[in-house]
Amino acid sequence: MHHDAVNVPCNLPTTHMESLHTNQNFTRADYLRLSKEIESLEPQKRCKRVAVLSDFTTDFLKPCLIVEAARKDLPINVWLAPYGQIEQQTLDRESLLFVQQPDVIMILPLLEQWAPELNYRFLAHTEAALENQRSQLIERLRRVLEQIRANTQAKILVGNFPPPAWCAAGVTDSSLVHSQTHFIQQLNAQLTSLTHSISDVLILDVHRSATEVGLDRWRDERLEFLAKSPWSAEALSKVAKMAARRLHSWFFPASKCLVLDMDNTLWGGVLGEAGLEGIALGPDYPGSVFVDFQKRVLALRDAGFLLAAASKNNAVDVEEVLNRHPACLLKREHFAAFEVHWEDKATSLRRIATSLNIGLDSLVFFDDNPAERAWVKEQLPQVKVLDVSTNILSYASTLTDCGYFDLTHLTREDLQRSQLYQENLQRRELQMQTGTLEDFLCGLDMTLTFGHADEASLPRIVQLLGKTNQFNLTTRRHSAAELKAMLDAGAVIMWTRLQDRFGDNGLIAVGIVLPDNKETWRLDSFLMSCRVIGRGVETALLAALAKTAKYRGATCLSAEFIATQKNQPAANFLPAHGFKMPDEAGKCWHLPLDLMPAIPEHFKHTGLT
């Protein structure tokens, strides 16, 4: 069951809009009807073009993809390649696939088509032969992916392989050292490793989808033999839902903070009435359900998402539960913001966003009370409000299936984010105790490390480009494939890490410059995490970029500021650093590199030659 609460852009009649907003599972007829209406009403120019390559007929997958993507606020146009032509379409530069100029290419291979004997003759192969087969499969897939990347900058979503429909060894398969099931698991692991070596490729986890649906319901033998369509309607719907989440994570940044109510959300009962010992939280039902929900919440924090509390309660009582209740997994230190008082929830959410220096649209609100949810929706439409069922057994799936916390990649900085915010609180305390800004900056004992984009840093660079809104001169959202093309064209892509006395802030700033001509280089992108605004990192990065461009023969740096609703903090950056407008009509600013800024003296730095 999915629990999506999104504003669908499609101009459907109200009744159909409501059905898209619900958590219901659609029938085949629902998908066909809704997809036709979406296609007829959605402006095609706003649609992302998705091409599907598969080893089987996928006619019903198309309406499923269109509808599930619409539920994720992502209008798409779907083109289905003739089935069984994955290699033919990708290895031919003049194929119909590349004529489509897709934004996304989705690949759904079938193992029984790529290596048919591995299904029914698995036991006839030696261990060495199986290893050879697996290597050949991965190499064929490598050629497919590399050829796509050579001919287009489209993002690639490649399905892995589901468990076997039946095992040649029957029930004995699980006892074999080299079992058929284990062979597919290893094949999928190698496919995942392959995707890490090619930019803008993600796994579509068909294997997990099949286990969630159930292998008995995954295949439709009647359609397999009659129409070359082995996956059931339920299977295609499941794949479409997972693909829509993957696509959404590519084109929309993940939310940053989960805001939680307390009473009847993190524990059962009202704390003010039941007291510490009376709330439902522990090994027995219903307390065990709330313990499980807290496990899901902690898993999100471990993945780098922030937690905040918004509860109408006495703060002292809540902290007592968090710190003293033996079954409470969440502790006070897990919350980056703590709004526990008797004021309204919209006020609490505004304060949380301000204190964490993130936008309201980065907040996801989880509250069991429908009146509180309605108030927040009315007052703060930017906040994503989850539709929480009265059935507490659905709490965990509501959180994990909402899709707002889906990431394309999980970086080192993601895993450290909660710790970084805790360290930031220590920095604020130091700032309050320090007399002047100069004393504060010197007291941080900061070291900058500069580096150039490579395979290790590229995922984090793409992530910063995709989600940084406040200090961002142009908000250009380049993909990994686009960045590699820019590097091939002579661009310099530089990143900066920042460490101080309280810890490592991680990779927090990116600048991209490329030559317009021999003398003038253009600042294509320049952005920095809002966590470090006000420390002079932006001046240091500009100085490093200017030095590199000057070393390569440039005499002038040009730049532009493209205003958005959110990047006001960067509005004065160019004039404040010596850039001049050529005339009133011009949009580009220019900085002679003889006037380039220096790295501020309160930084130590490494990585520059």
Secondary structure, DSSP 8 states (H G I E B T S, - for coil): ---------S---HHHHHHHHS-----HHHHHHHHHHHHHHS-GGGSEEEEEEESS--TTHHHHHHHHHHHTT--EEEEE--TT-HHHHHH-TTSHHHHT--SEEEEE--HHHHSTHHHHTGGGS-HHHHHHHHHHHHHHHHHHHHHHHHH---EEEEE-----SS-TTGGGGGG-TT-HHHHHHHHHHHHHHHHHTSTTEEEE-HHHHHHHH-HHHHB-HHHHHHHS--B-HHHHHHHHHHHHHHHHHHHS----EEEE--BTTTBBS-HHHH-TTTSB-SSSTTHHHHHHHHHHHHHHHHTT-EEEEEEES-HHHHHHHHHH-TT----GGG-SEEEEESS-HHHHHHHHHHHHT--GGGEEEE-S-HHHHHHHHHH-TTSEE----S-GGGHHHHHHHS-TT--S---HHHHHHHHHHHHHHHHHHHHHH-SSHHHHHHHT-EEEEEEE--TTTHHHHHHHHHH--SEESS-----HHHHHHHHHTT-EEEEEEEEETTEEEEEEEEEEEEESSSSEEEEEEEEE-GGGTTSSHHHHHHHHHHHHHHHTT--EEEE-----SS-GGGTTHHHHTT-B-SSTT---EEEEGGG-----TTEEEES--
